[in-house]
Amino acid sequence: MSGAEFIGGNIQLLSDTLAEAKAENRAALVAYLPAGFPTVDGGIDAIKAAFDGGADIVEVGLPHSDPVLDGPVIQTADDIALRGGVKIADVMRTVREAHEATGKPVLVMTYWNPIDRYGVERFTAELAEVGGAGCILPDLPVQESALWREHADKHGLATVFVVAPSSKDERLATITAAGSGFVYAASLMGVTGTRESVGEQAADLVRRTRATTDLPVCVGLGVSNAAQAAEVAAFADGVIVGSAFVKRLLDAPDEAAGLAAVRELAGELARGVRRGA
């Protein structure tokens, strides 16, 4: 399978995957795992394990030295990956190998600064070539995103923006009009991490976001177990889980145990999103 076969195709794969979950009367399970953690090869294996367990979509994190929106669990994983020397080329390899092994949609989640330094045209062209479905850009303001969106559109990549409970309705409409693929709804204010409950704030945000767009709305931040996944799946199109997966890897005594723990958690969450639909 050559990378060229994928160009322009994987935003459609992403849309189809979300539509298939909806047709099954359930939410999609979206897993987040950083590239290069615990190693580049180990990170690729972890993504495959998440897919094996039941994830529909995976977000590959691009480790950053100043992950201001991430909590301590993901910060720790990013630090391990960066000390291991992870580069953007390793992120691209991770996307390619994860997608080719599974045929499922793989996105990159990244802060804007690494893309800006690398070059927007270069980054989008390479992400499309390796089979990427798109990019989640949590800190790129919509009003400054025209260059990115031009190149993402050219290469058939989704541009996923993040909305928050603090977003006013007018702002939501501006953000969702500029995005593609899906909308990432942050369930609460604050950084990534597990929470005791996801709460009504998230349901209200999904309702207000849906009033502005036909794009699927996927909820992240705070979901860590099957019960929470079921709760969110009752009102969202997708359930995004990151820190809980990373913590399983951090807590594991060895790599094999970590992969088993990721696969097990994905299975539990996959059952949860089905129960909550």
N, C-alpha and C positions, 0 to 999 in steps of 0.2 A: 504494500500500500504506500504510494508516494504521497508526500505532503501536498503536492500540487492538486491532488484530487479533492482536497478539502476546501480549497480557497473559495470563499463566498458561501460555503454551505452550512457552517456550523451555528450561525445564529438561528437558522431554520431548525436545526437539530435541537437546539435549546427550546425553541418555541413548541416544537412537536412533543418534546418530552413533558413539558408543563401541561400541554393540551391532553396528552394521554393520561396523565395523573388525574386531571379534572374529569375526563371521561370515565375514569374508574371511581369517581366520587370520593376522591381523597386528595390530600395535599402531597406535593412532591417533597422528598427529603433531600436537602442540600447540605453537604458536608464541607467544612473548611479545614484544610491542612496546609501548613507552610512548606514550601519547597526547601530542600536541604536539611530537613529535620526528621530524624536525628542525624542522618547523612543524606546525600542526594539519592542514592539507591534506596535507602531506608524510607525516605519520603515517598518515593514512587510506589514502593511496596505497600505503604500505609494507605495511599489513595486507592490502590487496587483492592485492598482489604475492605475499605469503606464501601466501594462499589459491590464487592462480593457479598457484604452483609445486607445490602439493600438500598444504599444511597442511589438517587436518580441522577444527581448532578454533583460535581465537586468544584469548589473554589480553591485554587492553588494560591496561597499567600506568597507574595514577593517580600522576603524579609527586609526590614528597614531599620536603620540605626536609631530612629526616633519615632517609634510607633505610638503616637500620642493618643490614638483612639482605642488602643488595645490595652487590656488588663495584664496583670502580672504573669498569667499562664502563657499567653501568646508572646509577651515580651521575652520570657525565658527561652521559649522555642526559637524565636528570631535571633536571640543572642547566640544560641548554640549553632544555628545555621550560619550566621555571619562569621563566627570564630572558626567555623569549618571551611570558610572561604567561598560560600555560595555566590554565584554570579547570575546575571540575567540569562546567560546561555544555559545555566543549569535549570532555571525556571522553565525555559522553553523546552528543554529536553524532558522535564517532568510532565509538561502538558502533552507533548507528543507521545511519550510512552504510555501515559495513563489513558489517553484517548484511543490510541491504536490497540491497546490491550483489551479495551472494553467496548469501544464504539459509542461511548456515552459522552455527554457534553461536559467539557472542562473549561472553566473560566479562570482568569487571573484576578486576584484582588490585590490592589496596590495603591500606595500613596502616590501622589502626582510627581514628586521630585525625582524619583528614579527614572520615570519615563521621560521627563523633561530633559534630564541629563543625557539619556541614551539616544533620544531623538524620536519624535512621534512617528514619523514615516517608517523608520527602521523598526520600531517596536511593533507597530500594527502589522507591517508586512511579515515580520517573523512570526508573530502570534497566529496570523492566518495560515501561514505555511505549515506550522506544526499541528494544525487542527484545532486551535483554540476557538471557543464559542463567543468570547467577548471579554470584557473587563469591568470590574466593579471599582469605582473610583470615589472613595468616601470623602476625600478632601478637595476634589476639583469642583470649584463653583460653576454652576451651569453657565453663568454669564461669561466665563473664561474658557468654555469648553469647545468653541467652534472649530478650532484646528484639530483637536482630538476627534471630534465627531465626523469631520470631513474625511479623515483617513480611515476611521473605523468603518464608516459607511462604504468607502471604496473597497475595503477588504472583507466586507460581510461579517463584521464583528458587532456584537451587542455592546451598548454603552449603558451600564446599570448605575443609576444614581441612588444615593441614600436619602431617605426622608426620615424625619424625627418627630416625636410628639409635639415639639415646639414649633414645627412648621405650620404657618398659617395657610388657610385654604388657597389663597391666591398664589402663594409660594409653591404649594404642592402642584398646582396646575402648571406652573412654569417648569418645574423639575420634570414632571411626568411627560410633558410635551416634548422635551428634549431627549428623553431616554428611550431605550429599546431593550428587548429581551424580557426583562421584568423590572419591577421596582423593589428595592431593598428597603423595607420598613424596619427601622431600629425600634425595638419594643419599648425602650426607655431611654432616658437621658443618662449619659455616662459612658464608660469604657466597656469593652467586651469582657465577658466572664459569666460564670454560672450564677443563677439567682434562685431564691426560694420560690418565687412565683413570677410569672410573666405579666399578669395583671390585665385590667380592663383598658389601660392606656393603649395597649397594642391593638385591641379590637377596634377602638375608636379611630386610631390612626389608619387602620386598613379601610374602615368604612369611608373616612374622608378622602383617602387616596383613590379608592375605587370610583368615587364621584367625579374624578378628574380624568380618568383613563380607562382604556380597555386592557391595558397590560396586566399580566398577573402580578400580584403583590405577595412577596415572600417576606416572612418575619424572622429577624435574627436578634441576637443579644439576649442571653439569659437562659436559653433552652438547654437542658442537660439530661433529661430523662424521658421515658416513654409517656408518663402522665402529662408533663408539660408539652410534649410534642402533640399529644392528643388534644390538649386544650387549645393550642395555637392552630392546629389543623382544622378545628371546627369553624374558624373564620378566615383563614389565610389560604392562599394558593400554594404556598411552599413554606417549609419550616427549615430554618438555617441553623446549624449547630457547628460551633468551632471549638471553643475552649474545652468542652467536655471530651472531645476527641483528643486534643493535644494533651490534656491532663492524663488520659489513659496511657499515652505513650511515655510521658514524663515519669509516671508512677511505676511503670513496668520494670521488672528486674532485668530483663534482657529484650532484645529486639523481637524474638519470636513471640514472647508473651505480650509485647506491645501490639503486634499485628493481630493476635488473637483477641485482645481487648477491644481494638478498634472494630474488628469484624462483629464482635458480640454487641457492642454498643449500637452499631449501625442496624443490626437486626432488631434490637429492642425499639429503637426509634422508628424503624420502618413499620413495625407493628403498631406503634403509637399513632403515626400519621394516618394509618388505615382505620384505627379505632375512633379517631376524632372526626372523621369526615362524615 
